[in-house]
Amino acid sequence: MKVKNSDKLKIICKYIGVFYLFTGIVYLFLNNRLKDRKSFVLQDQILYNYKISDNDPCTTSILDDPQQSETSYFKVNFHCGINKSKYNTFSLDAIKNHTARSSIDEVLRINQIKLPNDWSCYYERNLITDYNQEIVYGRTIDCFAPGISVADIYSKP
């Protein structure tokens, strides 16, 4: 018994129809599930709704992939104790002015914390005296809680 070409075409059309019907149902199901779980709101609304910080710079961090932004990333690290630090890495494109002040302020804004006045900050292990100093990509700003020094952190084996 041979199958005619017209019969083959009907079978193929049925399979294609079932495939499109199945993919359409899956698409609608997943689309509705994602809309229920995720609503698109402004960045600040997301940050304030899911605030987990208790104004401790060492509870949250921003992680960006330096390989993805190889020419424009920088780091701002907060050292709250000898064994308690948080590392923040992100792109210089995220800030308008490439200064130490703007960089630190942006990290603090995103993490929703305020840095106490008695903390000291260093740019490439040199004390920052002028916060309008321009920062260069690939460099690091370290901020230390009172009583913690550069030597305490970087002299660890």
N, C-alpha and C positions, 0 to 999 in steps of 0.2 A: 504494500500500500504506500503510494507516494503522496507527499503533501504538496499541494499546489503553491505557487508563489503568492497568490492572493491570500491563501490561508496563513502562510508564514508572516505576511505583512499584518494581518489581523492580530496574530499572536504577539508580534513585536509591539504593535500599537497598544494592546491591552497591558503589556508589561510596562511600557513607558507611562501610560495613564496611571497605573497603580503606583509607580515610583514617584511621579509628581504629586499624587494625592498624599502619599505617605510623607514626603519631604515637606509639603505644605502644612500638614498637621503638626509635624515636629517643630517646624519654624514658628507657627503660631503659639504652640505650647511653651517653647523656650522663651519666646519674645515676651509673653505675658508674665512668666516667672521672673525674668530679669527686671521687668518694669516694677513688679511688686517689691523686689528686694533692693533696688537701687534707684534713687531719685537724683536727678542732676540738679544740684544747688551750687551756689557760689562757694569758693574755697574757704572763705572766712566762716560761713555758716557750718560747713563740715568741721572745721577746726574747733569752733566753739561748742558744737553739739557733742563732739566726742573727746572733750578735754579730759586727759588722764593725768596731767601734770599737777603737782602740788607746789609749784614754784621752786622745785628743786631741779637745777639744770642737768642733773645726772639721772633723771627718770625717763627722758625721751631723747630721741636722736633722729636726724635726717640722714638717710642713706641714699646716695646716688652712686651710679656706677662710673668710676673715673675712666674706664676704658671707652665708655660711650661718649664722654665729653672730655676727651684727652687734652684738648687745648684750652679748656676754660673752667676747670674745676678748682675748688679750694676746700680747705678743711678748717673747721672751728671746733676745737676740743674743749670740754669742760672737765676739770679735775676737781672732784669734791673731796677726795681723800686719797690715801696711798693706793688703795685697791678699788677705788670707785671713780670711774671716768666714763664719759659718753663722748662719742666721736660723731661729728656731723660733717658730711661731705655733700656738696652740691655745686651746681654750675654758677659761674660768675654771671652768666646771662640772666640769672634770677634777680639780680640787683641792678639798680640804675647807676649808682656811683661805685666804683671799685675801690672803696676805702675800707679801712679796718672798722670804722664805726658802722658803715652801712652793712657790712658783712655780718658783724656781731648782732646788730639790730634785727636783721632779717631772720637769722637763726632763732633769736629770742621771740620774735613775732610768730613765727611758724610753730614753735614749741610752746607758745603761750606762757612764757616765764619772764620774770624780771631778774636781772643780774644785780645782786647787792653791790653797793658802791665800794665795799672793802675788798672786792676781788681784784686781782691783778692779771693783766693780759699781756702776752708776748707774741711777737711776730717773728717766726723763725728763731725762737729762743732769745730774742732781744726784747726788753721791756718796751711796750708801746707808750711813748710819751705824747705823740701827736696822732690822734685817732683819725685825722684826715689823710694820713699816710696811705698811698695807693698800694693795693696788694696785687700780686702777680699770680697767675694761675699755677697750680701745683704746689702752692705754699701752704703753710699751716699757721693758724692763730690758736694759741693755747691760753685758756683762762683758768686761773687757780684760785681756789677758796683760800681764805686766810689761814696761814700756818702751813700751807703746802707750797713747795718751791719747784722750780724746773729740775733741780738736782734730785729731789725726792722721786719724781716721776721717771726721768730719763736715765737715772743711774741704776735702775733695776737690771739684773742680769738677763 
